[in-house]
Amino acid sequence: MSEVWIEGRVPAHDHGNITPEGAIGTVANKAVYTGTNGVLQAGPLPVAAGGIGRNTLTAGAFLRGNGTGAVTLTPAADVAGLIGAAAPLAVNTGWKLQFSRTTAGAFTWTAPDLFGGKPYHIGVLVIGGGGSGAASLYKSTSGSGRYASGGASGYAVSFVMLVSPGRSYNGVVGTGGPSVGRSTNQGAQEESDGKPGGASSFSGIVANGGGGGKKSGTYSEGGAIGGQSSWDPSIPTNQWVSPYGGVVVDTFYGNNYRSTGAPGCCFNPFENKRILGAGGSANGSTVTSGGKDPVYPSYGGGNGAYSTGVATAQSGNQAGCGGGGVVCQSSTMFADSGKGADGAVMIYVQGVA
């Protein structure tokens, strides 16, 4: 480089695109980056330099991807322009519910195009159907020790899998165990076990349904077994519990094995909350509530019921929860247990392809 000094003037020099005044170009608000051979230049920031072809980045910009080909996006126009209508979903870094099926039956889910044709991961929660409660009916006080336990909740399985947009995946939501009913038409004592819930599945991953409630004295374990089990109502009433959300229920009372469950499955990791309640039970005229959602206490496992007239236990009213057991003391009436709730398949997505 050569310089020529002239009194009162800045010496002439050669700094490539940089002017004697230190400017790069003559237009304001341009990004500065290195081009061929590292020469500084101004203009729209290219993808290769970590940009998206914009001169500047607006507030709230964030980086999508990393390494070679990383693209900087803004939450508004840039996102919409690159990945379309799914922009509000794509910019979220947490799991968001994209699809939910809570009625029994087979279905097909087609992965939507959320990231410009790229494959992406989904989080899947599969819940089996809840079991129904047992029913016990007797004509006289001689059967006052009769009991009926509630149905257990279904099991739940959660997993993450990679999907391709446009591809279809098969699923099934399991049916809740149907209500069982008894009348006095057959004899002095009529009892029935509850019915188990059906299995749910998605892409070959299965969550089994919960067991039906148990009638009086037929089994050494009177609680129904499932993801969240019901408890044996033949034990002292001050020990009764109808759990919700994974309370450990492995317990002995004397030689009476109450029931066991799978507390680890009673949790939704994509929403960080407890799930699944067993149905409540009945022992003579004493009944217990089903396991209830602590946030929405009117939902969960069905309550047990007793009556000297028509006795109807409550059905489970949240995905996979068990129905209540029922006891009736009457010479002319009926006892109907609570139905188990259908299972569910829920699909979640994140904002990263």
C-alpha positions in Angstrom: 0.0 0.0 0.0 1.3 3.5 -0.9 0.3 6.8 0.6 0.7 10.3 -0.8 0.6 13.2 1.8 -1.0 16.4 0.7 -1.1 19.1 3.4 -4.6 19.5 4.8 -6.0 16.4 3.3 -6.4 12.7 4.4 -3.7 10.6 2.7 -4.9 8.4 -0.2 -4.9 4.7 0.7 -6.2 1.3 -0.5 -8.4 -0.6 2.0 -10.7 -2.4 -0.3 -14.4 -1.5 0.3 -13.6 0.7 3.2 -13.6 4.4 2.3 -11.1 6.9 3.6 -13.8 8.0 6.1 -14.1 4.4 7.4 -17.4 3.6 5.7 -18.4 0.4 3.8 -20.7 1.5 1.1 -23.0 4.6 1.2 -26.3 3.1 2.4 -27.4 3.0 6.1 -28.8 -0.1 8.0 -26.9 -2.8 6.1 -25.4 -5.9 7.6 -21.6 -6.2 7.4 -20.1 -9.6 6.7 -17.0 -11.1 5.0 -17.2 -12.2 1.4 -14.6 -13.8 -0.9 -11.2 -13.9 0.6 -12.5 -12.3 3.7 -13.2 -8.9 2.1 -15.7 -6.9 4.2 -18.9 -5.9 2.4 -22.4 -4.6 3.3 -25.8 -5.8 2.3 -28.5 -8.5 3.1 -27.0 -11.0 5.5 -26.8 -14.3 3.5 -27.7 -17.7 5.0 -24.1 -18.8 4.8 -23.2 -16.0 7.2 -25.9 -17.0 9.6 -28.7 -14.8 8.2 -31.8 -15.1 6.1 -31.2 -12.5 3.5 -32.4 -9.6 5.6 -30.4 -6.5 6.2 -31.1 -6.5 9.9 -32.7 -8.7 12.6 -35.8 -7.6 14.4 -36.4 -8.0 18.1 -37.2 -11.5 19.2 -35.1 -13.2 16.5 -33.9 -16.7 17.3 -31.8 -19.3 15.7 -33.4 -22.4 14.2 -30.9 -25.2 13.8 -27.1 -24.9 14.2 -23.9 -25.4 12.3 -23.8 -25.2 8.5 -27.1 -24.0 7.1 -28.4 -22.5 10.4 -31.2 -20.1 9.8 -32.1 -17.1 11.9 -35.8 -16.5 12.1 -38.1 -13.9 13.5 -41.4 -14.8 15.1 -43.5 -13.1 12.5 -42.9 -12.6 8.7 -39.7 -14.6 8.4 -41.2 -17.6 10.1 -44.4 -17.5 8.1 -42.5 -17.1 4.9 -40.3 -20.1 5.5 -42.6 -22.6 7.1 -46.0 -21.3 6.4 -49.1 -21.3 8.5 -47.6 -23.4 11.3 -45.4 -20.5 12.4 -47.0 -19.9 15.8 -46.6 -23.6 16.6 -43.1 -23.9 15.2 -41.6 -21.1 17.3 -42.7 -22.7 20.6 -39.9 -24.7 22.2 -42.2 -26.7 24.6 -44.6 -29.6 23.8 -48.0 -28.5 22.5 -51.0 -30.8 21.9 -51.5 -31.2 18.2 -54.0 -34.1 18.2 -56.3 -35.8 20.7 -58.6 -38.8 20.4 -60.6 -39.7 23.5 -63.5 -41.8 22.0 -63.2 -45.5 21.4 -62.3 -46.9 18.0 -59.7 -47.1 15.3 -58.3 -44.0 13.6 -55.6 -42.8 11.3 -53.4 -39.8 11.9 -51.6 -38.1 9.1 -48.5 -36.1 10.1 -49.1 -32.5 9.0 -46.3 -30.5 7.2 -45.1 -28.2 10.0 -41.5 -27.5 8.9 -41.3 -27.1 5.2 -41.3 -30.8 4.3 -38.8 -31.9 7.0 -39.3 -34.9 9.3 -39.9 -34.0 13.0 -40.4 -35.7 16.4 -43.7 -36.1 18.1 -44.5 -37.0 21.7 -47.3 -39.6 22.1 -49.3 -40.5 25.1 -51.4 -43.7 24.9 -54.0 -44.5 27.6 -55.9 -47.8 27.9 -59.6 -47.8 28.7 -60.7 -47.9 32.4 -62.4 -50.8 34.0 -66.0 -50.7 35.2 -67.0 -51.2 38.9 -68.5 -54.4 40.3 -72.1 -54.7 41.4 -73.6 -56.4 44.4 -77.3 -56.6 45.3 -78.9 -58.4 48.3 -82.5 -58.6 49.5 -82.0 -58.6 53.3 -79.7 -57.3 56.0 -78.1 -60.7 56.2 -75.9 -59.6 53.4 -74.8 -56.4 54.9 -71.2 -57.3 54.6 -71.3 -57.4 50.8 -69.0 -55.1 48.9 -68.0 -54.1 45.4 -64.7 -52.5 44.4 -64.4 -49.8 41.6 -62.7 -50.4 38.3 -59.0 -49.8 37.9 -57.7 -47.1 35.5 -56.1 -48.2 32.2 -52.3 -48.2 31.9 -50.5 -45.3 30.1 -47.4 -45.4 27.8 -45.5 -42.3 26.6 -42.8 -42.1 23.9 -41.2 -39.9 21.3 -41.0 -40.9 17.6 -39.8 -39.4 14.3 -42.5 -38.8 11.7 -42.5 -37.7 8.1 -45.1 -35.1 6.9 -47.8 -36.7 4.8 -47.3 -40.2 6.2 -50.3 -41.8 8.0 -50.0 -43.7 11.3 -52.7 -46.0 12.7 -54.1 -45.9 16.2 -56.8 -47.4 18.4 -58.5 -45.9 21.5 -59.7 -48.6 23.9 -63.3 -48.8 25.1 -64.0 -48.3 28.8 -65.4 -51.4 30.6 -69.2 -51.5 30.3 -71.4 -51.1 33.3 -72.6 -54.3 35.0 -76.1 -54.5 36.6 -77.9 -56.8 38.9 -81.5 -57.2 39.9 -83.4 -59.2 42.5 -85.2 -61.3 39.9 -82.7 -64.2 40.2 -82.3 -64.7 44.0 -81.4 -63.2 47.3 -77.9 -62.4 46.4 -76.8 -61.2 43.0 -73.2 -60.0 42.2 -71.0 -59.4 39.2 -67.4 -58.5 38.7 -66.8 -55.3 36.6 -65.5 -55.5 33.1 -62.0 -54.7 32.0 -61.2 -51.7 29.7 -59.8 -52.3 26.2 -56.3 -51.7 25.0 -55.2 -48.5 23.2 -52.3 -48.2 20.7 -50.5 -46.0 18.3 -48.0 -47.1 15.7 -47.8 -50.5 17.3 -47.2 -49.3 20.9 -49.9 -50.7 23.2 -51.3 -49.5 26.6 -53.5 -52.1 28.2 -56.9 -51.4 29.8 -57.6 -51.5 33.5 -59.2 -54.5 35.3 -62.9 -54.6 36.4 -63.9 -54.3 40.0 -64.3 -57.3 42.2 -67.5 -58.6 43.9 -67.7 -59.7 47.5 -65.6 -62.5 48.9 -64.8 -64.2 45.6 -61.1 -63.2 45.4 -58.4 -62.8 48.0 -57.6 -59.5 46.4 -60.7 -57.3 46.2 -59.2 -54.3 44.4 -59.1 -54.1 40.6 -55.6 -54.0 39.0 -54.5 -51.4 36.5 -52.3 -48.3 36.0 -54.0 -46.9 39.1 -55.7 -49.7 41.1 -58.8 -49.6 43.2 -58.6 -50.7 46.8 -60.2 -53.7 48.4 -63.3 -52.4 50.3 -63.3 -55.4 52.7 -60.6 -53.7 54.7 -61.4 -51.2 57.5 -63.0 -48.1 56.0 -60.5 -45.7 57.6 -57.9 -47.3 55.2 -59.9 -46.7 52.0 -58.2 -44.7 49.3 -59.1 -44.2 45.7 -55.8 -42.8 44.3 -55.2 -40.5 41.4 -51.9 -39.9 39.6 -49.6 -42.7 40.7 -50.0 -43.0 44.5 -48.2 -46.1 45.6 -50.8 -48.8 46.6 -48.7 -51.8 47.3 -50.0 -52.5 50.8 -51.0 -55.5 53.0 -53.6 -55.4 55.7 -53.1 -58.6 57.7 -53.2 -61.3 55.1 -55.4 -59.3 52.8 -53.6 -58.1 49.7 -55.3 -54.9 48.6 -54.0 -54.3 45.1 -51.0 -53.1 43.2 -50.7 -50.6 40.3 -48.1 -49.0 38.1 -47.6 -45.5 39.6 -44.9 -44.6 37.2 -47.3 -44.7 34.2 -49.8 -42.3 35.9 -48.1 -39.2 34.6 -48.2 -37.1 31.4 -44.6 -36.0 30.7 -45.7 -33.7 27.9 -47.9 -31.6 30.1 -46.1 -32.3 33.4 -49.2 -33.4 35.3 -50.6 -36.5 37.0 -53.2 -38.6 35.3 -55.5 -41.6 35.9 -57.8 -42.4 38.8 -59.4 -45.6 40.0 -63.1 -46.0 40.6 -64.5 -45.7 44.1 -65.8 -48.7 46.1 -68.8 -49.6 48.3 -68.9 -51.8 51.4 -72.5 -52.1 52.6 -73.8 -48.5 53.0 -70.3 -47.0 53.2 -68.9 -45.7 49.9 -65.8 -43.9 48.8 -65.0 -41.4 46.0 -63.1 -42.3 42.9 -59.6 -40.9 42.4 -60.2 -37.3 41.3 -58.1 -34.9 39.3 -56.6 -32.4 41.8 -56.9 -29.5 39.4 -60.4 -30.4 38.1 -61.9 -32.4 41.0 -65.2 -33.2 39.3 -63.3 -35.4 36.8 -61.5 -38.7 37.3 -62.6 -42.1 38.6 -66.3 -42.6 39.3 -67.7 -42.6 42.8 -69.0 -45.7 44.5 -72.7 -45.9 45.4 -75.1 -47.6 47.8 -78.9 -47.4 47.9 -82.0 -49.3 49.3 -83.7 -48.4 46.0 -82.2 -48.1 42.5 -78.4 -47.8 43.0 -76.2 -46.4 40.2 -72.5 -45.8 40.7 -70.7 -43.0 38.8 -68.8 -43.7 35.6 -65.3 -42.6 35.0 -65.3 -39.3 33.1 -61.7 -38.6 32.3 -59.6 -40.6 29.8 -58.7 -44.1 31.1 -60.3 -43.7 34.6 -62.2 -46.4 36.3 -66.0 -46.6 37.1 -67.4 -46.9 40.7 -68.6 -50.1 42.4 -72.2 -50.3 43.6 -74.1 -52.1 46.5 -77.9 -52.2 46.7 -80.1 -53.5 49.5 -83.6 -54.1 48.1 -86.0 -56.9 47.3 -87.3 -55.2 44.1 -84.7 -52.9 42.8 -81.5 -52.8 40.6 -77.8 -52.1 41.0 -75.7 -50.6 38.2 -72.0 -50.1 38.4 -70.1 -47.2 36.9 -68.7 -47.6 33.4 -65.0 -47.2 32.8 -63.9 -44.2 30.7 -62.6 -44.8 27.2 -58.8 -44.5 26.7 -57.0 -41.8 24.7 -54.2 -41.2 22.2 -52.7 -37.7 22.4 -50.0 -36.4 20.1 -47.7 -33.4 20.9 -45.2 -31.4 18.9 -42.3 -29.1 19.5 -41.0 -26.1 17.6 -37.8 -27.8 16.3 -37.8 -29.9 13.1 
